[in-house]
Every structure is written in structure tokens, then in C-alpha cells.
Amino acid sequence: MLQLSSLTKGYGDRLLFENVNWQIAAGDRVGLCGPNGAGKTTLLRMVAGLDDADSGNVIKQAAITVGYLPQDGLRHSGRTLLDEVSTAFQPLLTVKQAMHEIEEQLADQQRSPEEQEAMLERYSDLQHRFRDEDGYTIELRVAGVLTGLGFTPEQYAQPTDTFSGGWQMRIALATLILRQPHVLLLDEPTNHLDLEARNWLEDFLGDYPYALILVSHDRYFMDRVVTRIAEVGLRTLTPYNGSYSEYLVAREARISALLEQKRRQDEEITRVRLFIDRFRYQATKAAQVQSRVKMLDKIVPIEVPVARKRVHFSFPDCRRSGRSALELRGIRKAYATAVVLDGVDAHIERGDRIAIVGPNGAGKSTLMRMLSGTEAPDTGERIEGHNLVAQYFAQDEATRLNPKLTVYDTLGTSSSTEMLPSIRNILGGFLFSGDDIHKPVGVLSGGERTRLAVARMLLQPSNTLMLDEPTNHLDIDSTNVLLDALKAFQGTLIFVSHDRYFVEQLATSIIEVGHGEASRYPGTYEEFRWSKNQRAATPPEPSPAAPSTASPRTRPAAKAAAAPDAPTEPKAPSGKSTRDEQRRRNQHDRRQQRAQSAKLKRIDDLERRIADREKDIRDVEGAMAAPGFYDDRDAAQPVITRYEKLMWEVGDLMGQWEALQEVTGDQESAP
């Protein structure tokens, strides 16, 4: 379907690719991996046709469409959100516009019967095409994707230029995946997505019917989506079969084999050179010497990928906090009329490892600021435990760095004397090496500043860490450095992260923020999602027992509050295979529930709109039935035109309603 043939690309004296041959077949799901700067984005841009190769070709079959989502730099304006995303169906919208134009032409009574007959035939052809290509479900499909990516119906009419950069990327992503190109190229699509939106996108891409090439620093997302890996490095692409985790194992085995081959090659080269040097000037050995010289010239040195530096680090010692590290009581916080937190209680004990989750805008960062004490609540109180030494990493932590200091001095001024020897080691783990450590902070990019801010945090002693999205702009290797350090951290950890693997590895408790509340769930994020799916699938039965007097904002999930022997909820499955099966079932059920809910909501909306249009039609028919209505043709024509448009709208809405009823009925009757 798509092929790279002898492709070569470089910038100046730096060669990224040399005579690369690669092939993508229909349905392939490939993850591009490699260190920063290896050429992953450049490769995507060449496949998308945005950059030209120095030599070689990108060959694709006729009629193959390619869609590309860049990391950033997108901006939309001039349309509403709904209109912008609907451009994914531009050919169908063009058909619909042509049908409207024919309707207006048919209203002209001066046209001959032959012209009207020809227009009716054309109209019939367009209507059949519109129906066959599911034109009546455009709004339903758009709404499903927008909802999955975190947009609300209230935002559909909002102009696109009022959305921030992160939401602009979501608009571009929604439009692209609705267009369904035959080759979908995604460069860091999970940037700016919260966990729920990432989960939705993971499910969506899992069902994507065409080829997919993906770059992502989210290890869990890669594991769930791709089935092949192409490693970018050493001016070529090295293919691996399997998920990202399987690639890591296969890569280590391959590098070990390459190192052994290189060792043997070096030994052979050394032996041959010793022979040449020993017998170079002996006439009796001249032929053998020349033979070995030619053999050396033909040897192609084996190249081994640069070993990825694995930095191991421990936080500096700090005195332990009391058993109760931190507590919030009755916290309320509002911005203007928007109430973000309302009567929230939270009790954090020493050693807790809590992930705060929830959709963007739900109040996760607000709760973190309340916990850290950097912002005061409107009402309620924050109580620090004994010996609390807290460190807060805000989302905008990178902007607080002194732009005049160098990279090295930024860490040197923040660390104790005993930590100074670790500075270079940590900087290397966060991709600062060589002369980079002498750069002023003011010249660093946003991503580099974030990495430096995270590195600085590792050098400061504390017994309680509060981290708000520390993995933003970190690649997988840098994230692993931070992850290893936090795993070894002996204190209390509270964090917000949209990296699913990061959350799974660290969290032993979940706080879900939303609708002004903060509910506590014990267990991992996977267990939290399983619990939520069980609750969604099994509505609670009414109980004659008196309700609990505990606040709904502080009461933990029923799974945690119930006694061990209480038969309130099925026990979570144990074992990897059982959990994988349960996860697949949950994903399937969740997709069906979302689709069914969206369809039912759309049916209700269509029925309401049909009733409104039918009422308008009755009003217009009453006016048309009045005596003398047709005496003044000019005055009657606008009413007739409105009547025809209303009849079209009702027919259009009825077509959508019938299509949805048929699909919904088939699903309800399915076993």
C-alpha cells in the first residue's frame, strides 16, 4: 500500500536516513521509536508529503489517502467547533448542498417540465448517494468523536479560535480520525489528552480499519495500540514484531547479539592487522599481505546503537512526617460562578501514593493547589501533619526557573553539598549532556525547561511530593528515570499524570475529581476503572436501610467501604489472563454502552426537532389555506419556499431517525 524506496534524508552534515527501504501494508499498526532527534517526525512528514527526501521515493498506490497530525502548530478559526469537525465529511456536505440547490431551483415555476424532470432525476441520484454513504448519521458520528475527546455539547457552537492550543489539537485529531485516511500518521496524539480521552482514543484506534503509524511517549498507549515497532536510528529503520514491551525485550537480545558480532569482528580485524604489520616487508609473504589488505577494505564495520543511559537515583534523606501527613476539611473553591470544589474532605497518611484523575477542567490542579497550600480555599481548612516537608511541582514549574542561570547552576543552587556529585548524572538522564549543561535557561525550549525542572526536583529533600503532570514533554527514557526515583521514594506521593503506564506503576489509591467532588478509591488505576465499569453495568438497587450520614464527597467507593464479607459487589478478578479477558470485555461493553447512549440521545433530539418542524409546517399550511393566498404570487412565493424547506428538513430528520431506529433495534434484539 505504501513503500519507501532507497530513501535518503539529511540536514547539513547530519544524515538521518540512508537508502531506507520500508513497506506498510493495509491494516498495519506501527509504532515509531528512537531517541529524540533520530528523525521520527521527519519520517512522518516525508510519508505525508510535507517534506521531500534528498533521494529515493515514497511510493503509494493510487487513491490512497494519507492523514497527518503534527505535534503542535495547528490553529483553527472562522468556523464553529461542529462545522470545523464536520469538514471531515466535505464530499457528503457538498452532495447535501447540491440537493438544497436543486430544491430551490424546483421552486421556480417558470422552468419547463423537461428541466424539472431532469432535476428530479439528479436529485434522486444525489439522495441515494447521500443515504448510501450514511450522510444522515454525520452529526451522530461527529458527536461521538467529540464526546470521546472531552468536548461538551455546549461547546459545539463555540468558535474554534476561542479554544486553547491543547483543545486546538483535539479539534485537529477529531477531524482527522473522522476522515479515516488509509494511512493515519499521528505524532504524539496523546499530548493534551486526559486519561479518559486517552482511554477513548486507545479503544478507537484499536478498531481503526486502516494502516496506522504512531509516535508516542506513552508506553501503555503504545502497548495497547501498535502491533509492530520500527526503531529509528543509525540512519535506518529496524523492524520488530509485537508490542512496545515485546520490542524492549527483542531489542536487548538484538543488541547483545550485535555486541558479540562486533567483538568477534574487532578480534578478526586486530588479528589481520597484526599479520600485515608483521610480514609487510617480507617478499615471501607479499601476496598474503596484499590479500589481507584487500580483505580489510571489504569489511563493513558493525554498528551498534548507542546504549541508552540508565540513570539510577535516590532522593536525598529527609526526616519522616507524622502518620497523618495532610488533611483537607470542607474545602470549597469557586472561580466567579464556576464551583470547582464543594465541601471536599481528604485525609492523606504517610506513605500514601495517590493519583488524582478526572477530565480536563474538573479541578485536579485546583485540588493540588489546595493540598500544597499555594492557593487558599474560599472556605474550609488545610491541616499539615507533624514534620511535613512538602515539595510541589506545578504545571507551570518550568516558567519559574531563573533564565539567567545555566542548566548546571540551576541544579547546583538547588541541591545540598552531598548531592553535587549526582548533578551531571541526573542531567544526562534528562538528555542534558556535553555543552548543553552550560546553556542559559533562557534559551531552552519549553520541553527542555520542563525536563530541567523535573531534574531539579529530584535533588531537593522532602517527605511529601505533590506533582502536577511532571511527565509532560518527557520522552520514555526520561520518564523512566523519574519513575524509578519515585518508586524508591519512601515518603508520601500525590500526583496528576496523563501517562497511563506512569499511573499504573505508582498509584495505590485513586482520587477522582469531578462535579465539585473528590472521591477516594483504594487500589490501582486498573482496579479503579474495573470498579467504575461494574457500577455502570449494574445500577444500584433501592435499599430500605437508612442512608449513610457520611458526605458523598468524602465517602470512598462502595468497594472500599463495604465489609469484606458484604455481598455488595463482585470481587475483582485476579490473575493476568483473567484480568486481560475482563479488560477486553469491559472495553467492548463500554464501547457498546457509549454508542447506545449516544444513539438514544440522538433519537430523542431528532424526535424533538421533528415535532418542532411539523408544528411549523402546520402553521404554514394554515397560512397557505387562507382565502386569496395565491392572488399575490410575489407575496406567496416566500411562504411556499419556506414550506418546501420545512418538508425537506422533516424528510432529512425522518431519514436519520429511521436509520438510528433500525440500528438500535438490531442491537437490542442481538443476543
C-alpha positions in Angstrom: 0.0 0.0 0.0 2.8 2.4 0.9 6.6 1.9 0.3 9.8 3.8 1.0 12.4 3.1 -1.8 16.1 3.9 -1.2 15.1 6.9 0.8 17.8 9.3 2.0 17.4 12.4 4.1 19.8 14.7 5.9 20.2 18.2 7.3 23.6 19.7 6.6 26.3 17.3 7.5 23.8 15.2 9.7 22.4 12.2 7.9 19.1 10.9 9.3 18.3 8.2 6.7 20.4 6.5 4.1 18.9 4.2 1.4 16.0 3.1 3.6 13.5 0.6 2.2 10.3 0.0 4.2 6.8 -1.1 3.4 3.4 -0.5 5.1 0.6 -2.9 4.3 -3.1 -2.4 4.8 -4.1 -2.7 8.5 -0.5 -2.4 9.8 -0.3 -0.7 13.2 3.3 0.6 13.6 4.9 2.5 16.4 8.0 4.6 15.6 10.6 4.5 18.4 14.0 6.0 18.9 15.8 8.8 20.8 14.9 12.4 20.4 16.3 13.9 17.2 16.6 10.5 15.5 14.2 11.5 12.7 10.8 10.1 13.7 8.9 13.4 12.9 10.9 13.9 9.7 9.9 10.4 8.6 6.2 11.1 9.2 6.4 14.4 7.3 8.0 12.7 4.3 5.4 10.0 4.3 2.7 12.7 4.5 4.3 14.6 1.5 5.2 17.7 3.6 9.0 17.2 3.3 11.0 15.9 0.3 13.7 13.3 0.5 17.2 14.1 -0.7 16.9 10.9 -2.8 14.7 8.0 -3.1 10.9 7.9 -3.2 7.7 7.5 -1.1 5.6 5.3 -3.3 1.9 4.8 -2.6 -1.0 3.2 -4.5 -3.4 5.3 -6.4 -6.4 6.7 -4.4 -4.6 6.0 -1.1 -5.2 8.9 1.3 -2.7 9.9 4.0 -3.7 11.9 7.1 -1.1 13.6 9.4 -1.4 15.0 12.9 1.7 17.0 13.9 2.8 17.6 17.5 1.8 21.3 17.5 1.4 24.4 15.5 -2.2 23.9 14.5 -4.8 26.7 14.6 -8.4 26.7 13.5 -10.6 29.8 13.0 -13.6 31.0 11.0 -15.9 28.2 11.9 -17.7 26.8 14.9 -16.4 23.6 16.5 -19.2 21.5 14.9 -18.7 23.0 11.5 -14.9 22.6 11.6 -15.0 18.9 12.6 -17.8 18.2 10.1 -15.4 19.2 7.2 -14.2 15.6 7.6 -17.3 14.8 5.5 -16.8 17.5 3.0 -17.8 15.4 -0.1 -21.1 14.4 1.6 -21.7 18.0 2.6 -21.2 19.0 -1.0 -23.8 16.5 -2.0 -26.2 17.9 0.6 -25.6 21.4 -0.7 -26.3 20.3 -4.2 -29.6 18.8 -3.1 -30.5 22.1 -1.5 -29.7 24.0 -4.6 -31.9 21.7 -6.7 -34.8 22.2 -4.2 -34.5 25.9 -4.7 -34.5 25.5 -8.5 -37.5 23.3 -8.4 -39.4 26.1 -6.6 -39.1 28.1 -9.8 -42.5 27.6 -11.6 -41.1 29.1 -14.9 -39.0 26.0 -15.6 -40.2 23.6 -18.3 -41.4 20.1 -17.3 -38.4 18.6 -19.1 -36.0 20.7 -16.9 -37.9 19.8 -13.8 -37.8 16.1 -14.7 -34.0 16.2 -15.2 -33.5 18.0 -11.9 -35.7 15.4 -10.1 -33.6 12.6 -11.6 -30.4 14.4 -10.5 -31.9 15.0 -7.1 -32.8 11.3 -6.7 -29.3 10.2 -7.6 -27.8 12.6 -5.0 -30.2 11.5 -2.4 -29.4 7.8 -2.9 -25.7 8.6 -2.7 -26.2 10.6 0.5 -28.1 7.8 2.1 -25.8 5.0 0.9 -22.7 6.8 2.4 -24.5 7.4 5.8 -24.9 11.1 5.3 -27.8 11.1 7.7 -25.6 10.0 10.5 -22.9 12.7 10.1 -24.0 14.6 13.2 -24.1 11.4 15.2 -20.6 10.3 14.2 -19.2 13.8 14.9 -20.9 14.0 18.3 -19.5 10.6 19.3 -15.9 11.6 18.5 -16.2 15.0 20.1 -17.7 13.5 23.3 -14.9 10.9 23.4 -12.2 13.6 23.2 -13.8 15.6 26.0 -15.9 18.2 24.3 -19.3 19.0 25.6 -22.5 19.7 23.5 -22.4 23.3 24.8 -19.1 23.8 23.0 -20.3 22.7 19.6 -21.4 26.2 18.6 -18.3 27.9 20.1 -15.9 29.5 17.5 -12.8 27.4 17.1 -10.4 30.3 17.5 -11.6 30.6 21.2 -10.1 27.2 22.1 -6.6 27.0 23.6 -3.7 25.2 22.0 -4.4 21.8 23.6 -8.0 21.9 22.5 -7.0 23.0 19.0 -5.0 19.8 18.8 -8.1 17.8 19.8 -10.1 19.5 17.1 -7.5 18.5 14.5 -7.4 15.0 15.9 -11.2 14.7 15.8 -11.4 15.9 12.2 -8.6 13.6 11.1 -9.9 10.4 12.6 -13.4 11.1 11.2 -11.9 11.5 7.8 -10.5 8.0 8.1 -7.5 8.2 5.8 -6.0 4.9 4.5 -2.7 5.8 6.3 -3.1 7.6 9.6 0.1 9.3 10.9 -0.1 10.5 14.5 2.8 12.4 16.1 2.3 12.4 19.9 -1.5 12.3 19.7 -1.9 11.9 23.5 -0.4 15.2 24.2 -3.0 17.4 25.9 -5.4 14.5 26.4 -6.5 13.5 29.9 -6.7 9.8 30.9 -10.3 9.3 29.9 -9.7 10.8 26.5 -6.6 8.6 26.1 -8.7 5.6 27.0 -11.3 6.5 24.4 -8.7 7.1 21.7 -7.0 3.8 22.6 -10.3 2.0 22.0 -11.0 3.9 18.9 -7.6 3.3 17.3 -7.9 -0.4 18.3 -10.8 -0.6 15.9 -9.3 1.6 13.2 -9.8 -0.2 9.9 -6.8 1.1 8.0 -3.0 1.5 8.5 -1.6 3.5 11.4 1.9 4.9 12.1 2.2 6.3 15.6 4.8 8.2 17.6 4.1 8.4 21.4 6.0 8.7 24.7 3.1 6.9 26.5 4.4 3.4 26.9 1.0 1.9 27.9 -0.8 3.6 25.0 1.8 2.1 22.6 1.4 -1.3 24.1 -2.4 -1.2 23.6 -2.4 0.2 20.1 0.5 -1.0 17.9 1.4 -4.5 16.8 4.8 -3.6 15.2 7.7 -1.4 16.1 10.1 0.4 13.7 13.1 1.7 15.5 14.6 4.9 14.0 18.4 5.1 14.4 21.8 4.6 12.7 20.3 6.1 9.5 17.9 3.3 9.0 14.7 1.6 10.3 14.9 -1.6 12.2 11.6 -3.6 12.3 10.3 -5.6 15.3 7.1 -7.6 15.6 4.9 -7.2 18.7 4.0 -4.5 21.2 6.3 -1.9 22.8 7.1 -4.1 25.8 8.0 -7.0 23.5 10.1 -4.7 21.4 12.2 -3.8 24.5 13.0 -7.4 25.1 13.8 -8.2 21.5 15.9 -5.0 21.2 18.1 -6.1 24.2 18.6 -9.5 22.6 19.4 -8.0 19.3 22.0 -5.5 20.8 23.6 -8.3 22.7 24.0 -10.3 19.5 25.4 -7.3 17.7 27.9 -6.7 20.5 29.1 -10.3 20.3 29.4 -10.0 16.5 31.2 -6.7 16.8 33.6 -8.2 19.4 34.4 -11.1 17.0 34.8 -8.7 14.1 37.2 -6.5 16.1 39.2 -9.5 17.1 39.5 -10.7 13.5 40.5 -7.2 12.3 43.1 -7.0 15.0 44.5 -10.4 14.0 44.6 -9.5 10.4 46.4 -6.2 11.1 48.9 -7.9 13.2 49.7 -10.2 10.3 50.0 -7.3 7.9 52.3 -5.4 10.2 54.5 -8.4 10.9 55.0 -9.5 7.3 54.6 -6.3 5.4 58.2 -6.1 4.3 58.8 -9.8 3.7 58.9 -10.6 -0.1 57.8 -14.2 0.5 54.6 -13.0 2.3 53.8 -10.2 -0.1 50.9 -12.0 -1.8 49.3 -12.9 1.5 49.7 -9.4 2.9 48.0 -7.9 -0.1 45.2 -10.4 0.1 44.6 -9.4 3.7 44.8 -5.7 3.0 42.0 -6.2 0.3 40.0 -8.2 2.8 40.2 -5.4 5.4 39.0 -2.9 2.8 35.9 -5.0 2.1 34.9 -5.4 5.8 31.8 -3.3 6.7 32.1 -2.3 10.4 29.2 -3.5 12.5 27.4 -0.5 14.1 25.8 -0.9 17.4 23.1 1.5 18.7 24.3 3.8 21.4 23.4 2.3 24.7 20.6 4.2 26.4 21.9 5.6 29.6 20.1 4.1 32.6 20.3 6.6 35.5 19.6 5.2 39.0 19.0 7.8 41.6 17.7 8.1 45.2 16.1 11.1 46.8 18.1 12.9 49.4 17.3 11.9 53.0 14.6 13.8 54.9 13.0 13.3 58.3 9.8 11.3 58.3 6.4 13.1 58.6 3.8 12.1 61.2 1.4 9.3 60.4 -1.2 11.9 59.3 0.7 13.9 56.6 -2.0 16.3 55.4 -5.8 16.9 55.7 -8.4 19.0 54.0 -11.7 19.7 55.7 -14.8 21.1 54.0 -12.8 22.8 51.1 -14.8 24.9 48.8 -13.3 26.7 45.8 -15.0 28.7 43.1 -13.9 30.9 40.2 -16.6 33.5 39.5 -19.8 31.4 39.2 -17.9 28.1 38.5 -17.7 26.0 41.6 -14.7 23.6 41.2 -14.6 22.0 44.7 -17.5 22.0 47.0 -17.2 20.7 50.6 -14.3 18.4 49.8 -12.5 16.4 52.6 -9.3 14.5 52.1 -7.1 12.7 54.5 -3.5 11.8 53.4 -1.5 9.4 55.5 2.3 8.9 55.5 3.3 6.6 52.6 0.1 7.1 50.5 0.7 7.0 46.8 -2.3 8.8 45.3 -3.1 9.6 41.7 -5.7 12.3 41.1 -7.7 11.7 38.0 -10.6 13.3 36.2 -11.3 15.1 32.9 -9.6 18.3 31.9 -11.1 21.2 33.7 -12.6 19.0 36.5 -10.4 20.6 39.2 -7.4 18.3 39.5 -4.9 21.2 39.5 -7.1 23.2 41.9 -7.1 20.3 44.3 -3.3 20.0 44.1 -3.0 23.7 44.9 -5.3 23.3 47.9 -3.2 20.4 49.1 0.1 22.2 48.6 -1.1 25.4 50.2 -0.1 27.6 47.3 -3.7 28.8 46.9 -6.2 29.4 49.7 -9.7 27.9 49.6 -12.8 30.1 49.8 -14.0 28.1 52.8 -12.6 25.1 54.7 -9.2 24.4 56.2 -5.9 22.7 55.4 -4.1 20.9 58.2 -0.5 20.0 58.0 0.8 16.9 59.8 3.8 16.7 62.1 7.2 17.3 60.4 5.6 17.8 57.0 8.3 18.8 54.4 6.4 19.1 51.2 7.6 19.8 47.6 5.1 21.0 45.0 5.7 20.6 41.2 3.2 22.8 39.4 2.2 22.5 35.7 4.0 25.8 35.1 7.1 24.9 37.2 9.3 25.4 34.1 8.4 29.1 33.8 9.7 29.7 37.4 13.3 28.8 36.5 15.8 31.7 36.6 16.5 32.4 32.9 20.0 33.8 33.6 21.4 30.7 35.3 22.9 27.9 33.3 21.5 24.4 33.3 24.2 23.1 35.7 23.9 26.1 38.0 20.1 25.7 38.2 20.6 22.3 39.8 23.7 23.4 41.7 22.0 26.2 43.6 19.1 23.9 44.5 21.0 21.0 45.9 22.8 20.2 49.1 26.6 19.7 49.2 26.3 15.9 49.3 24.1 15.9 46.2 26.5 17.9 44.0 28.3 14.7 42.6 24.9 13.5 41.3 24.1 16.6 39.2 25.8 15.5 36.0 24.4 12.0 36.3 20.9 13.3 36.6 21.3 15.9 33.8 22.4 13.1 31.5 19.3 11.1 32.4 17.2 14.0 31.3 19.0 14.5 28.0 21.4 17.3 29.0 24.9 16.3 28.1 28.1 17.9 26.8 27.9 21.6 26.3 24.2 21.6 27.0 24.8 21.9 30.7 26.4 25.3 30.1 23.4 26.8 28.2 21.5 29.6 29.9 18.0 28.5 30.9 16.6 31.4 28.9 17.5 29.8 25.5 15.9 26.4 26.3 12.8 25.2 24.7 9.6 24.6 26.7 10.2 20.9 26.7 13.9 21.3 27.8 12.8 23.6 30.7 10.3 21.1 31.9 12.9 18.4 31.9 15.2 20.7 33.9 12.5 21.5 36.4 11.9 17.8 37.0 15.6 17.2 37.4 15.8 20.0 40.0 13.0 18.5 42.0 15.0 15.2 42.4 17.7 17.0 44.3 15.6 18.6 47.0 14.9 16.7 50.2 11.2 16.2 51.2 8.9 13.7 52.7 5.8 14.6 50.7 5.8 15.1 46.9 2.9 16.8 45.1 3.4 16.6 41.3 1.1 18.1 38.7 1.7 16.4 35.4 5.5 16.0 35.8 5.8 13.8 32.7 4.7 16.4 30.2 7.4 16.8 27.5 9.4 13.9 28.8 10.4 11.1 26.5 10.1 7.4 27.6 13.7 7.2 28.8 13.4 10.4 30.9 10.1 9.3 32.3 11.7 6.0 33.4 14.4 8.0 35.3 11.7 9.8 37.2 9.6 6.7 37.6 12.5 4.7 39.1 13.3 7.5 41.5 9.6 7.8 42.6 9.3 4.0 43.1 12.2 4.2 45.5 10.9 7.3 47.3 9.9 6.4 50.9 7.6 9.3 51.6 4.1 10.4 50.6 3.3 10.9 46.9 0.3 12.7 45.4 0.4 13.3 41.6 -1.6 14.1 38.5 -0.5 12.4 35.3 -2.0 11.6 31.9 0.6 8.8 31.3 -1.3 5.6 32.0 1.9 3.5 32.5 3.2 6.1 35.0 0.0 5.9 36.9 -0.2 2.1 36.9 3.3 1.8 38.2 3.0 4.2 41.1 -0.6 4.7 42.3 -2.0 2.5 45.1 -5.0 4.8 45.6 -7.1 7.0 43.3 -8.9 10.3 43.9 -11.4 11.0 41.2 -12.3 14.7 40.8 -15.5 15.9 39.1 -18.7 17.9 39.7 -17.2 19.6 42.7 -16.4 16.3 44.5 -13.3 14.2 45.2 -14.0 10.5 45.8 -11.3 8.2 47.1 -10.8 4.7 45.6 -8.3 2.2 47.0 -6.3 0.1 44.6 -4.6 0.7 41.2 -6.0 2.7 38.3 -6.9 -0.6 36.5 -8.9 -1.7 39.6 -10.5 1.8 39.7 -11.6 1.5 36.1 -12.9 -2.0 36.7 -14.9 -0.8 39.7 -16.4 2.0 37.7 -17.4 -0.3 34.8 -19.1 -2.7 37.2 -21.1 0.2 38.7 -22.1 1.5 35.3 -23.2 -2.0 34.2 -25.1 -2.8 37.4 -27.3 0.1 38.7 -27.7 0.1 42.5 -30.9 -1.4 43.8 -33.0 0.6 46.2 -32.4 -0.4 49.8 -34.8 0.1 52.8 -31.9 0.7 55.1 -31.3 4.2 56.2 -28.7 6.1 54.1 -25.2 6.8 55.4 -24.7 10.2 57.0 -21.2 10.4 55.5 -20.7 13.1 53.0 -20.8 11.9 49.4 -17.7 13.9 48.6 -15.6 12.2 51.2 -17.2 8.7 51.2 -14.9 6.2 49.4 -16.2 4.0 46.7 -18.6 1.2 47.9 -15.9 -1.3 47.0 -13.7 0.2 49.7 -16.5 1.0 52.3 -18.2 -2.4 52.2 -17.2 -5.0 54.7 -15.1 -7.9 53.4 -18.0 -10.3 53.6 -20.7 -8.0 52.3 -22.2 -9.2 49.0 -22.5 -5.7 47.6 -20.2 -6.1 44.6 -18.4 -8.9 42.8 -14.8 -9.3 43.7 -12.3 -8.0 41.1 -10.8 -10.8 39.1 -7.2 -11.9 39.9 -4.6 -13.3 37.6 -3.1 -11.8 34.5 -5.1 -13.8 32.0 -8.4 -13.3 33.8 -7.7 -9.6 34.1 -6.9 -9.3 30.4 -10.1 -11.1 29.5 -12.1 -8.9 31.8 -10.4 -5.8 30.4 -11.3 -6.8 26.9 -14.9 -7.4 27.9 -15.1 -4.1 29.7 -13.7 -2.3 26.7 -16.2 -3.9 24.5 -19.1 -3.3 26.9 -18.0 0.3 27.3 -17.9 1.0 23.6 -21.4 -0.5 23.2 -22.8 1.5 26.1 -21.3 4.7 24.8 -22.6 4.1 21.3 -26.1 3.1 22.5 -26.3 6.1 24.9 -25.3 8.4 22.1 -27.8 6.9 19.7 -30.7 7.1 22.2 -29.8 10.7 23.0 -29.7 11.4 19.3 -33.1 9.8 18.7 -34.6 11.9 21.5 -33.1 15.0 19.9 -34.4 14.0 16.4 -37.9 13.4 17.7 -38.0 16.8 19.3 -36.8 18.5 16.2 -39.2 16.6 14.0 -42.1 17.7 16.3 -40.9 21.3 16.1 -40.7 21.2 12.3 -44.1 19.5 11.9 -45.7 22.3 14.1 -44.1 24.9 11.8 -45.5 23.0 8.8 -49.0 23.1 10.2 -48.7 26.8 10.8 -47.5 27.4 7.2 -50.2 25.1 5.8 -52.8 27.2 7.8 -51.5 30.4 6.1 -51.5 28.7 2.7 -55.1 27.6 3.1 -56.3 31.2 3.8 -58.6 32.6 1.1 -56.8 34.7 -1.6 -53.3 33.4 -0.6 -52.3 32.7 -4.2 -53.7 36.0 -5.5 -50.4 37.8 -4.9 -47.7 35.5 -6.4 -44.8 37.6 -5.1 -46.1 37.6 -1.5 -46.9 33.9 -1.6 -43.6 32.7 -3.0 -41.5 33.1 0.2 -44.1 31.1 2.2 -44.1 28.4 -0.4 -40.3 28.3 -0.4 -40.4 28.0 3.4 -42.9 25.2 3.2 -40.7 23.2 0.8 -37.6 23.7 3.0 -39.6 22.5 6.1 -40.8 19.4 4.2 -37.1 18.7 3.2 -35.9 19.1 6.8 -38.6 16.8 8.1 -37.7 14.2 5.4 -34.0 14.5 6.3 -34.7 14.2 10.0 -37.0 11.2 9.4 -34.3 9.5 7.4 -31.8 9.9 10.2 -34.4 8.8 12.8 -35.3 5.6 10.8 -31.6 4.7 10.3 -30.9 5.1 14.0 -34.1 3.1 15.0 -33.0 0.3 12.7 -29.5 0.1 14.2 -30.8 0.4 17.8 -33.4 -2.2 17.2 -30.8 -4.6 15.7 -28.6 -4.2 18.8 -31.4 -4.7 21.3 -32.5 -7.9 19.5 -29.0 -9.2 19.4 -28.2 -12.0 21.9 
